[in-house]
């Protein structure tokens, strides 16, 4: 998939994340300045994966 190939509406978003392990926080800060597109794709992946998991878990019998 090409970067920015999603054709839906877009919005800028600023997040505040608390209580990250120091090593992870440093990696995120570095990615914000060196490769913001990778960070954006990682966020899209994580949110999409979570939505799929929640949808599938509701469909499974308990």
N, CA, C and O atoms as a Maestro MAE file, in Angstrom:
{
 s_m_m2io_version
 :::
 2.0.0
}

f_m_ct {
 s_m_title
 :::
 protein
 m_atom[248] {
  # First column is atom index #
  i_m_mmod_type
  r_m_x_coord
  r_m_y_coord
  r_m_z_coord
  i_m_residue_number
  s_m_chain_name
  s_m_pdb_residue_name
  s_m_pdb_atom_name
  i_m_atomic_number
  :::
  1 25 0.843 -1.177 0.000 1 A "UNK " " N  " 7
  2 3 0.000 0.000 0.000 1 A "UNK " " CA " 6
  3 2 0.886 1.237 0.000 1 A "UNK " " C  " 6
  4 15 1.820 1.340 0.795 1 A "UNK " " O  " 8
  5 25 0.593 2.161 -0.882 2 A "UNK " " N  " 7
  6 3 1.355 3.398 -0.954 2 A "UNK " " CA " 6
  7 2 1.023 4.274 0.254 2 A "UNK " " C  " 6
  8 15 -0.117 4.292 0.718 2 A "UNK " " O  " 8
  9 25 2.029 5.006 0.763 3 A "UNK " " N  " 7
  10 3 1.720 5.948 1.844 3 A "UNK " " CA " 6
  11 2 0.642 6.928 1.403 3 A "UNK " " C  " 6
  12 15 0.636 7.398 0.266 3 A "UNK " " O  " 8
  13 25 -0.248 7.219 2.301 4 A "UNK " " N  " 7
  14 3 -1.327 8.173 2.064 4 A "UNK " " CA " 6
  15 2 -2.279 7.742 0.956 4 A "UNK " " C  " 6
  16 15 -2.929 8.591 0.345 4 A "UNK " " O  " 8
  17 25 -2.377 6.438 0.681 5 A "UNK " " N  " 7
  18 3 -3.277 5.985 -0.376 5 A "UNK " " CA " 6
  19 2 -4.717 5.857 0.116 5 A "UNK " " C  " 6
  20 15 -5.623 5.680 -0.698 5 A "UNK " " O  " 8
  21 25 -4.948 5.939 1.410 6 A "UNK " " N  " 7
  22 3 -6.300 5.899 1.946 6 A "UNK " " CA " 6
  23 2 -7.037 7.145 1.491 6 A "UNK " " C  " 6
  24 15 -6.560 8.264 1.682 6 A "UNK " " O  " 8
  25 25 -8.206 6.947 0.885 7 A "UNK " " N  " 7
  26 3 -8.895 8.089 0.284 7 A "UNK " " CA " 6
  27 2 -9.973 8.703 1.173 7 A "UNK " " C  " 6
  28 15 -10.666 9.627 0.747 7 A "UNK " " O  " 8
  29 25 -10.124 8.213 2.387 8 A "UNK " " N  " 7
  30 3 -11.146 8.754 3.277 8 A "UNK " " CA " 6
  31 2 -10.730 10.082 3.883 8 A "UNK " " C  " 6
  32 15 -9.629 10.572 3.631 8 A "UNK " " O  " 8
  33 25 -11.615 10.662 4.685 9 A "UNK " " N  " 7
  34 3 -11.299 11.939 5.333 9 A "UNK " " CA " 6
  35 2 -10.098 11.785 6.269 9 A "UNK " " C  " 6
  36 15 -9.869 10.715 6.833 9 A "UNK " " O  " 8
  37 25 -9.356 12.842 6.419 10 A "UNK " " N  " 7
  38 3 -8.175 12.831 7.289 10 A "UNK " " CA " 6
  39 2 -8.280 13.964 8.302 10 A "UNK " " C  " 6
  40 15 -8.950 14.969 8.069 10 A "UNK " " O  " 8
  41 25 -7.611 13.780 9.419 11 A "UNK " " N  " 7
  42 3 -7.599 14.797 10.466 11 A "UNK " " CA " 6
  43 2 -6.248 14.727 11.175 11 A "UNK " " C  " 6
  44 15 -5.681 13.645 11.323 11 A "UNK " " O  " 8
  45 25 -5.735 15.862 11.609 12 A "UNK " " N  " 7
  46 3 -4.530 15.885 12.427 12 A "UNK " " CA " 6
  47 2 -4.942 15.641 13.872 12 A "UNK " " C  " 6
  48 15 -5.968 16.147 14.324 12 A "UNK " " O  " 8
  49 25 -4.148 14.873 14.587 13 A "UNK " " N  " 7
  50 3 -4.477 14.497 15.952 13 A "UNK " " CA " 6
  51 2 -3.221 14.577 16.803 13 A "UNK " " C  " 6
  52 15 -2.152 14.127 16.391 13 A "UNK " " O  " 8
  53 25 -3.351 15.137 17.965 14 A "UNK " " N  " 7
  54 3 -2.249 15.206 18.906 14 A "UNK " " CA " 6
  55 2 -2.608 14.338 20.103 14 A "UNK " " C  " 6
  56 15 -3.677 14.503 20.691 14 A "UNK " " O  " 8
  57 25 -1.730 13.423 20.466 15 A "UNK " " N  " 7
  58 3 -1.992 12.498 21.568 15 A "UNK " " CA " 6
  59 2 -1.027 12.749 22.715 15 A "UNK " " C  " 6
  60 15 0.113 13.167 22.511 15 A "UNK " " O  " 8
  61 25 -1.499 12.490 23.912 16 A "UNK " " N  " 7
  62 3 -0.641 12.464 25.086 16 A "UNK " " CA " 6
  63 2 -0.723 11.058 25.655 16 A "UNK " " C  " 6
  64 15 -1.804 10.565 25.975 16 A "UNK " " O  " 8
  65 25 0.421 10.426 25.775 17 A "UNK " " N  " 7
  66 3 0.476 9.059 26.290 17 A "UNK " " CA " 6
  67 2 1.262 9.088 27.589 17 A "UNK " " C  " 6
  68 15 2.343 9.672 27.658 17 A "UNK " " O  " 8
  69 25 0.718 8.461 28.607 18 A "UNK " " N  " 7
  70 3 1.369 8.456 29.916 18 A "UNK " " CA " 6
  71 2 1.834 7.058 30.280 18 A "UNK " " C  " 6
  72 15 1.272 6.065 29.818 18 A "UNK " " O  " 8
  73 25 2.842 6.991 31.094 19 A "UNK " " N  " 7
  74 3 3.318 5.764 31.719 19 A "UNK " " CA " 6
  75 2 3.902 4.761 30.722 19 A "UNK " " C  " 6
  76 15 3.720 3.554 30.879 19 A "UNK " " O  " 8
  77 25 4.599 5.254 29.703 20 A "UNK " " N  " 7
  78 3 5.305 4.355 28.792 20 A "UNK " " CA " 6
  79 2 6.662 4.003 29.387 20 A "UNK " " C  " 6
  80 15 7.280 4.836 30.050 20 A "UNK " " O  " 8
  81 25 7.129 2.790 29.162 21 A "UNK " " N  " 7
  82 3 8.505 2.482 29.556 21 A "UNK " " CA " 6
  83 2 9.465 3.438 28.832 21 A "UNK " " C  " 6
  84 15 9.228 3.806 27.681 21 A "UNK " " O  " 8
  85 25 10.520 3.828 29.496 22 A "UNK " " N  " 7
  86 3 11.451 4.821 28.967 22 A "UNK " " CA " 6
  87 2 11.963 4.447 27.578 22 A "UNK " " C  " 6
  88 15 12.002 5.297 26.689 22 A "UNK " " O  " 8
  89 25 12.348 3.212 27.383 23 A "UNK " " N  " 7
  90 3 12.901 2.788 26.091 23 A "UNK " " CA " 6
  91 2 11.879 2.960 24.961 23 A "UNK " " C  " 6
  92 15 12.225 3.409 23.868 23 A "UNK " " O  " 8
  93 25 10.636 2.606 25.229 24 A "UNK " " N  " 7
  94 3 9.574 2.758 24.222 24 A "UNK " " CA " 6
  95 2 9.326 4.237 23.947 24 A "UNK " " C  " 6
  96 15 9.197 4.642 22.791 24 A "UNK " " O  " 8
  97 25 9.258 5.037 24.995 25 A "UNK " " N  " 7
  98 3 9.023 6.473 24.833 25 A "UNK " " CA " 6
  99 2 10.125 7.112 23.989 25 A "UNK " " C  " 6
  100 15 9.845 7.959 23.140 25 A "UNK " " O  " 8
  101 25 11.364 6.713 24.219 26 A "UNK " " N  " 7
  102 3 12.473 7.258 23.431 26 A "UNK " " CA " 6
  103 2 12.352 6.866 21.961 26 A "UNK " " C  " 6
  104 15 12.624 7.676 21.075 26 A "UNK " " O  " 8
  105 25 11.944 5.629 21.703 27 A "UNK " " N  " 7
  106 3 11.777 5.180 20.318 27 A "UNK " " CA " 6
  107 2 10.656 5.944 19.622 27 A "UNK " " C  " 6
  108 15 10.781 6.305 18.452 27 A "UNK " " O  " 8
  109 25 9.570 6.190 20.334 28 A "UNK " " N  " 7
  110 3 8.450 6.940 19.754 28 A "UNK " " CA " 6
  111 2 8.881 8.377 19.471 28 A "UNK " " C  " 6
  112 15 8.582 8.912 18.404 28 A "UNK " " O  " 8
  113 25 9.573 8.997 20.406 29 A "UNK " " N  " 7
  114 3 10.045 10.366 20.184 29 A "UNK " " CA " 6
  115 2 10.975 10.437 18.976 29 A "UNK " " C  " 6
  116 15 10.892 11.367 18.174 29 A "UNK " " O  " 8
  117 25 11.853 9.459 18.851 30 A "UNK " " N  " 7
  118 3 12.772 9.422 17.716 30 A "UNK " " CA " 6
  119 2 11.994 9.257 16.409 30 A "UNK " " C  " 6
  120 15 12.300 9.919 15.417 30 A "UNK " " O  " 8
  121 25 10.995 8.380 16.407 31 A "UNK " " N  " 7
  122 3 10.186 8.152 15.204 31 A "UNK " " CA " 6
  123 2 9.401 9.404 14.822 31 A "UNK " " C  " 6
  124 15 9.207 9.671 13.636 31 A "UNK " " O  " 8
  125 25 8.951 10.169 15.805 32 A "UNK " " N  " 7
  126 3 8.213 11.405 15.509 32 A "UNK " " CA " 6
  127 2 9.047 12.365 14.674 32 A "UNK " " C  " 6
  128 15 8.515 13.072 13.818 32 A "UNK " " O  " 8
  129 25 10.337 12.390 14.917 33 A "UNK " " N  " 7
  130 3 11.187 13.335 14.184 33 A "UNK " " CA " 6
  131 2 11.831 12.718 12.954 33 A "UNK " " C  " 6
  132 15 12.029 13.416 11.959 33 A "UNK " " O  " 8
  133 25 12.164 11.437 12.988 34 A "UNK " " N  " 7
  134 3 12.891 10.833 11.868 34 A "UNK " " CA " 6
  135 2 11.995 10.143 10.854 34 A "UNK " " C  " 6
  136 15 12.322 10.117 9.668 34 A "UNK " " O  " 8
  137 25 10.878 9.585 11.287 35 A "UNK " " N  " 7
  138 3 10.017 8.834 10.363 35 A "UNK " " CA " 6
  139 2 8.557 8.902 10.803 35 A "UNK " " C  " 6
  140 15 7.983 7.886 11.195 35 A "UNK " " O  " 8
  141 25 7.951 10.086 10.745 36 A "UNK " " N  " 7
  142 3 6.569 10.221 11.199 36 A "UNK " " CA " 6
  143 2 5.590 9.364 10.389 36 A "UNK " " C  " 6
  144 15 4.556 8.955 10.917 36 A "UNK " " O  " 8
  145 25 5.895 9.087 9.129 37 A "UNK " " N  " 7
  146 3 5.013 8.245 8.316 37 A "UNK " " CA " 6
  147 2 4.965 6.815 8.865 37 A "UNK " " C  " 6
  148 15 3.894 6.208 8.897 37 A "UNK " " O  " 8
  149 25 6.093 6.275 9.291 38 A "UNK " " N  " 7
  150 3 6.119 4.940 9.889 38 A "UNK " " CA " 6
  151 2 5.301 4.927 11.174 38 A "UNK " " C  " 6
  152 15 4.565 3.975 11.435 38 A "UNK " " O  " 8
  153 25 5.427 5.970 11.967 39 A "UNK " " N  " 7
  154 3 4.668 6.053 13.214 39 A "UNK " " CA " 6
  155 2 3.173 6.118 12.921 39 A "UNK " " C  " 6
  156 15 2.379 5.483 13.614 39 A "UNK " " O  " 8
  157 25 2.786 6.876 11.908 40 A "UNK " " N  " 7
  158 3 1.380 6.957 11.507 40 A "UNK " " CA " 6
  159 2 0.872 5.582 11.080 40 A "UNK " " C  " 6
  160 15 -0.216 5.168 11.478 40 A "UNK " " O  " 8
  161 25 1.661 4.876 10.269 41 A "UNK " " N  " 7
  162 3 1.240 3.546 9.815 41 A "UNK " " CA " 6
  163 2 1.143 2.561 10.977 41 A "UNK " " C  " 6
  164 15 0.251 1.713 10.998 41 A "UNK " " O  " 8
  165 25 2.052 2.667 11.939 42 A "UNK " " N  " 7
  166 3 1.999 1.792 13.113 42 A "UNK " " CA " 6
  167 2 0.728 2.046 13.920 42 A "UNK " " C  " 6
  168 15 0.102 1.105 14.409 42 A "UNK " " O  " 8
  169 25 0.348 3.309 14.058 43 A "UNK " " N  " 7
  170 3 -0.885 3.644 14.782 43 A "UNK " " CA " 6
  171 2 -2.114 3.119 14.046 43 A "UNK " " C  " 6
  172 15 -3.018 2.560 14.667 43 A "UNK " " O  " 8
  173 25 -2.150 3.296 12.730 44 A "UNK " " N  " 7
  174 3 -3.279 2.792 11.939 44 A "UNK " " CA " 6
  175 2 -3.367 1.275 12.087 44 A "UNK " " C  " 6
  176 15 -4.457 0.731 12.269 44 A "UNK " " O  " 8
  177 25 -2.228 0.592 12.010 45 A "UNK " " N  " 7
  178 3 -2.200 -0.863 12.154 45 A "UNK " " CA " 6
  179 2 -2.728 -1.281 13.527 45 A "UNK " " C  " 6
  180 15 -3.563 -2.180 13.623 45 A "UNK " " O  " 8
  181 25 -2.248 -0.635 14.580 46 A "UNK " " N  " 7
  182 3 -2.643 -1.015 15.936 46 A "UNK " " CA " 6
  183 2 -4.135 -0.808 16.170 46 A "UNK " " C  " 6
  184 15 -4.797 -1.666 16.753 46 A "UNK " " O  " 8
  185 25 -4.660 0.313 15.723 47 A "UNK " " N  " 7
  186 3 -6.087 0.598 15.925 47 A "UNK " " CA " 6
  187 2 -6.939 -0.359 15.095 47 A "UNK " " C  " 6
  188 15 -7.964 -0.850 15.569 47 A "UNK " " O  " 8
  189 25 -6.520 -0.623 13.862 48 A "UNK " " N  " 7
  190 3 -7.257 -1.555 13.003 48 A "UNK " " CA " 6
  191 2 -7.237 -2.957 13.586 48 A "UNK " " C  " 6
  192 15 -8.267 -3.630 13.623 48 A "UNK " " O  " 8
  193 25 -6.076 -3.401 14.041 49 A "UNK " " N  " 7
  194 3 -5.944 -4.739 14.633 49 A "UNK " " CA " 6
  195 2 -6.851 -4.870 15.853 49 A "UNK " " C  " 6
  196 15 -7.513 -5.893 16.029 49 A "UNK " " O  " 8
  197 25 -6.880 -3.854 16.680 50 A "UNK " " N  " 7
  198 3 -7.724 -3.873 17.869 50 A "UNK " " CA " 6
  199 2 -9.200 -3.938 17.492 50 A "UNK " " C  " 6
  200 15 -9.965 -4.673 18.117 50 A "UNK " " O  " 8
  201 25 -9.606 -3.181 16.485 51 A "UNK " " N  " 7
  202 3 -11.009 -3.191 16.047 51 A "UNK " " CA " 6
  203 2 -11.402 -4.561 15.505 51 A "UNK " " C  " 6
  204 15 -12.496 -5.049 15.789 51 A "UNK " " O  " 8
  205 25 -10.521 -5.183 14.731 52 A "UNK " " N  " 7
  206 3 -10.799 -6.521 14.195 52 A "UNK " " CA " 6
  207 2 -10.909 -7.519 15.340 52 A "UNK " " C  " 6
  208 15 -11.831 -8.334 15.361 52 A "UNK " " O  " 8
  209 25 -9.987 -7.467 16.287 53 A "UNK " " N  " 7
  210 3 -10.014 -8.384 17.423 53 A "UNK " " CA " 6
  211 2 -11.311 -8.237 18.216 53 A "UNK " " C  " 6
  212 15 -11.934 -9.235 18.577 53 A "UNK " " O  " 8
  213 25 -11.718 -6.999 18.487 54 A "UNK " " N  " 7
  214 3 -12.956 -6.776 19.242 54 A "UNK " " CA " 6
  215 2 -14.168 -7.305 18.482 54 A "UNK " " C  " 6
  216 15 -15.056 -7.915 19.077 54 A "UNK " " O  " 8
  217 25 -14.208 -7.077 17.186 55 A "UNK " " N  " 7
  218 3 -15.326 -7.561 16.369 55 A "UNK " " CA " 6
  219 2 -15.393 -9.079 16.391 55 A "UNK " " C  " 6
  220 15 -16.465 -9.653 16.586 55 A "UNK " " O  " 8
  221 25 -14.260 -9.728 16.192 56 A "UNK " " N  " 7
  222 3 -14.243 -11.193 16.178 56 A "UNK " " CA " 6
  223 2 -14.565 -11.774 17.548 56 A "UNK " " C  " 6
  224 15 -15.253 -12.791 17.639 56 A "UNK " " O  " 8
  225 25 -14.081 -11.149 18.607 57 A "UNK " " N  " 7
  226 3 -14.336 -11.684 19.944 57 A "UNK " " CA " 6
  227 2 -15.810 -11.581 20.321 57 A "UNK " " C  " 6
  228 15 -16.296 -12.399 21.101 57 A "UNK " " O  " 8
  229 25 -16.530 -10.601 19.791 58 A "UNK " " N  " 7
  230 3 -17.969 -10.499 20.054 58 A "UNK " " CA " 6
  231 2 -18.744 -11.586 19.317 58 A "UNK " " C  " 6
  232 15 -19.825 -11.979 19.755 58 A "UNK " " O  " 8
  233 25 -18.210 -12.069 18.217 59 A "UNK " " N  " 7
  234 3 -18.903 -13.075 17.410 59 A "UNK " " CA " 6
  235 2 -18.705 -14.496 17.926 59 A "UNK " " C  " 6
  236 15 -19.499 -15.384 17.613 59 A "UNK " " O  " 8
  237 25 -17.665 -14.718 18.706 60 A "UNK " " N  " 7
  238 3 -17.395 -16.063 19.206 60 A "UNK " " CA " 6
  239 2 -18.337 -16.396 20.357 60 A "UNK " " C  " 6
  240 15 -18.605 -15.552 21.212 60 A "UNK " " O  " 8
  241 25 -18.839 -17.635 20.376 61 A "UNK " " N  " 7
  242 3 -19.696 -18.027 21.511 61 A "UNK " " CA " 6
  243 2 -18.868 -18.087 22.789 61 A "UNK " " C  " 6
  244 15 -17.684 -18.424 22.768 61 A "UNK " " O  " 8
  245 25 -19.504 -17.761 23.877 62 A "UNK " " N  " 7
  246 3 -18.805 -17.792 25.175 62 A "UNK " " CA " 6
  247 2 -19.260 -18.952 25.988 62 A "UNK " " C  " 6
  248 15 -18.787 -19.144 27.108 62 A "UNK " " O  " 8
  :::
 }
 m_bond[247] {
  # First column is bond index #
  i_m_from
  i_m_to
  i_m_order
  :::
  1 1 2 1
  2 2 3 1
  3 3 4 2
  4 3 5 1
  5 5 6 1
  6 6 7 1
  7 7 8 2
  8 7 9 1
  9 9 10 1
  10 10 11 1
  11 11 12 2
  12 11 13 1
  13 13 14 1
  14 14 15 1
  15 15 16 2
  16 15 17 1
  17 17 18 1
  18 18 19 1
  19 19 20 2
  20 19 21 1
  21 21 22 1
  22 22 23 1
  23 23 24 2
  24 23 25 1
  25 25 26 1
  26 26 27 1
  27 27 28 2
  28 27 29 1
  29 29 30 1
  30 30 31 1
  31 31 32 2
  32 31 33 1
  33 33 34 1
  34 34 35 1
  35 35 36 2
  36 35 37 1
  37 37 38 1
  38 38 39 1
  39 39 40 2
  40 39 41 1
  41 41 42 1
  42 42 43 1
  43 43 44 2
  44 43 45 1
  45 45 46 1
  46 46 47 1
  47 47 48 2
  48 47 49 1
  49 49 50 1
  50 50 51 1
  51 51 52 2
  52 51 53 1
  53 53 54 1
  54 54 55 1
  55 55 56 2
  56 55 57 1
  57 57 58 1
  58 58 59 1
  59 59 60 2
  60 59 61 1
  61 61 62 1
  62 62 63 1
  63 63 64 2
  64 63 65 1
  65 65 66 1
  66 66 67 1
  67 67 68 2
  68 67 69 1
  69 69 70 1
  70 70 71 1
  71 71 72 2
  72 71 73 1
  73 73 74 1
  74 74 75 1
  75 75 76 2
  76 75 77 1
  77 77 78 1
  78 78 79 1
  79 79 80 2
  80 79 81 1
  81 81 82 1
  82 82 83 1
  83 83 84 2
  84 83 85 1
  85 85 86 1
  86 86 87 1
  87 87 88 2
  88 87 89 1
  89 89 90 1
  90 90 91 1
  91 91 92 2
  92 91 93 1
  93 93 94 1
  94 94 95 1
  95 95 96 2
  96 95 97 1
  97 97 98 1
  98 98 99 1
  99 99 100 2
  100 99 101 1
  101 101 102 1
  102 102 103 1
  103 103 104 2
  104 103 105 1
  105 105 106 1
  106 106 107 1
  107 107 108 2
  108 107 109 1
  109 109 110 1
  110 110 111 1
  111 111 112 2
  112 111 113 1
  113 113 114 1
  114 114 115 1
  115 115 116 2
  116 115 117 1
  117 117 118 1
  118 118 119 1
  119 119 120 2
  120 119 121 1
  121 121 122 1
  122 122 123 1
  123 123 124 2
  124 123 125 1
  125 125 126 1
  126 126 127 1
  127 127 128 2
  128 127 129 1
  129 129 130 1
  130 130 131 1
  131 131 132 2
  132 131 133 1
  133 133 134 1
  134 134 135 1
  135 135 136 2
  136 135 137 1
  137 137 138 1
  138 138 139 1
  139 139 140 2
  140 139 141 1
  141 141 142 1
  142 142 143 1
  143 143 144 2
  144 143 145 1
  145 145 146 1
  146 146 147 1
  147 147 148 2
  148 147 149 1
  149 149 150 1
  150 150 151 1
  151 151 152 2
  152 151 153 1
  153 153 154 1
  154 154 155 1
  155 155 156 2
  156 155 157 1
  157 157 158 1
  158 158 159 1
  159 159 160 2
  160 159 161 1
  161 161 162 1
  162 162 163 1
  163 163 164 2
  164 163 165 1
  165 165 166 1
  166 166 167 1
  167 167 168 2
  168 167 169 1
  169 169 170 1
  170 170 171 1
  171 171 172 2
  172 171 173 1
  173 173 174 1
  174 174 175 1
  175 175 176 2
  176 175 177 1
  177 177 178 1
  178 178 179 1
  179 179 180 2
  180 179 181 1
  181 181 182 1
  182 182 183 1
  183 183 184 2
  184 183 185 1
  185 185 186 1
  186 186 187 1
  187 187 188 2
  188 187 189 1
  189 189 190 1
  190 190 191 1
  191 191 192 2
  192 191 193 1
  193 193 194 1
  194 194 195 1
  195 195 196 2
  196 195 197 1
  197 197 198 1
  198 198 199 1
  199 199 200 2
  200 199 201 1
  201 201 202 1
  202 202 203 1
  203 203 204 2
  204 203 205 1
  205 205 206 1
  206 206 207 1
  207 207 208 2
  208 207 209 1
  209 209 210 1
  210 210 211 1
  211 211 212 2
  212 211 213 1
  213 213 214 1
  214 214 215 1
  215 215 216 2
  216 215 217 1
  217 217 218 1
  218 218 219 1
  219 219 220 2
  220 219 221 1
  221 221 222 1
  222 222 223 1
  223 223 224 2
  224 223 225 1
  225 225 226 1
  226 226 227 1
  227 227 228 2
  228 227 229 1
  229 229 230 1
  230 230 231 1
  231 231 232 2
  232 231 233 1
  233 233 234 1
  234 234 235 1
  235 235 236 2
  236 235 237 1
  237 237 238 1
  238 238 239 1
  239 239 240 2
  240 239 241 1
  241 241 242 1
  242 242 243 1
  243 243 244 2
  244 243 245 1
  245 245 246 1
  246 246 247 1
  247 247 248 2
  :::
 }
}
